[in-house]
Amino acid sequence: MKKLALLLGSLLVVGATASAKEAVVAPVEVSKEVVVVAEPVVEVVVEEAFRPTGYIGLEYRAYGETEGHGDKIVMNEQGSTPDTTQDTWNRGANNRARLQTTFGIQMTEKSRLEGRVRDYTNLESKSDSVTGLGKAYGTETRLRYSYKHNDVLTSRLQYRDEENDSQNFEYMLKYTAYQNKDGLLSKVVLAPSLYHSTAADNGGDYLNTIGLDIEYAGNLPLGFTWDGTLYLDQNFYNKSDKIQKGANSTTDKEFVVTWEMYLYRTFELYSTENYNLDFNFEGGYDAYGFNQYARYKDGIKTADKNSYSLYTTLNVSLKYQLTPSVSLNGGVGAEYRNWDNTDESSANDWRWQPFAFAGMNVKF
């Protein structure tokens, strides 16, 4: 029995020792943190290559007879010559038409070319040596090249061939002095300029001007906007008799101030995805001129120092977007203006003149 007890005890000791060894040598799991290092992301910006953009516009505008105009010739009692007492205001300035072509090309990020050609014709059925009816009014061409130096400074070169075939050239440096898009005053631009004009026959009859233009624009209550320009010009003429400033005196230079101010408002009448029917208002001083001297001819005063043309234009226009880049437009309206007498002291004869227009615009 003692031997059996010793054997059982030995087995227990051996079993316990084996269990203890397993506990000691059991593997221990060690948790490890895995740190992932993100590689830097390099963003590559690819600028699109510049592509020239622009537009071409075409408009035909026809004007009817001005209300109460003096184109009708009244003969004297003998019927041999025109009556010298008849009202001849705005004579010969009616039933005309204008074909206008415009274009603009953004050639580079900083340079732009724009052009406008206006061809005036007379729609009267006959010509008259007294009124000048039937005479073609001629063609006016204007070209402008602009170079943007930075966000506030732009140079502009302009060439014009006028209806009477005189020509002029102008260089202007435009400085944007103030900008506030939605303000009562939204923009002020200061633009010193040099101007040279030659007569149609290039016979040495020219005008040189050193000027400063002050352009402005802004927003008014009820959806109206306004803009305009104040022109400050010192004119130099090549002949002393260019201006007869008095009954017996002339001058070859003059300081002139010209003021333009316009109001605009568009009322949308109807619109869809492709159509827009609008009622448009425009009016203002076009322009108000303040000359240094009055005008005389053969010792008789012919014009005041100051003169103005005050007008209002109303029209209904329809625009149709044919494609994303092609639009058609047309409309009818009338203009109310002191057409013929613009002297400050005697301006009168405000009358309506109807007109109609149609055109198209293509963007590319």
Beta strands, then each sheet from edge to edge (+ up, - down):
strand 1: 53-63
strand 2: 96-106
strand 3: 111-122
strand 4: 138-148
strand 5: 153-161
strand 6: 167-179
strand 7: 187-198
strand 8: 206-219
strand 9: 225-237
strand 10: 243-246
strand 11: 249-251
strand 12: 253-271
strand 13: 275-291
strand 14: 295-297
strand 15: 300-303
strand 16: 306-323
strand 17: 326-341
strand 18: 348-363
sheet 1: 1+ 2- 3+ 4- 5+ 6- 7+ 8- 9+ 12- 13+ 16- 17+ 18- 1+
sheet 2: 10+ 11-
sheet 3: 14+ 15-
end
